[in-house]
Amino acid sequence: KYEMVENGNTGKKWEKVHLVIETMHSLAGQLEFWELTENGGSEWKVEDMPGDCGFEFCNDQVTKYFATSYELCLKRQDIDLLSEGYSEEQLDDQPPVIVEDWYCGRTDCGCTYQMTVSLMDGAHEVMQEFKPEPVYLDPDTDDCSWKQISHTLTDYGPGLRFISFEHGGQDTKFWDGWYGVRVTGSSVSLDI
């Protein structure tokens, strides 16, 4: 099993590693490796765990997260699988692609979270997409602590060459600052 993980320690956009979750720590702090597709309100910000009105993370090695603001904040990375060392033959065998992300809200403000993962061919045409319904978190009625979202994409056909991973959200009260959803622990893995 190989995994492409957002890694703040190495300075690389995504790093190939053995065994899932090995480097799912100290992931934040590297906004320069993301394309900020939406950077509204007070813009994206990196904060220390657990943050104001926040929650402890289940892994004490994770010390930072990305915080969103009062207008939509989305960030994306496009992963070139051939340049990461995968062969066309490996990719044409349609290995399962596992995507994971962690998100949470605050105890004082509601927020929304969204994610889109696209499997693309060599011409950047979408072969398969995972885009769950947006998640709405209200601290008055919901558990806003850290939640993991995970999905496996299969049977997408030969020709996979790129993966696009985008996530983010915003707060629901339009408060100036960073009251929106918080994200960390993003990973994309190929089960080869």
Disulfide bonds with the S-S distance in Angstrom:
none
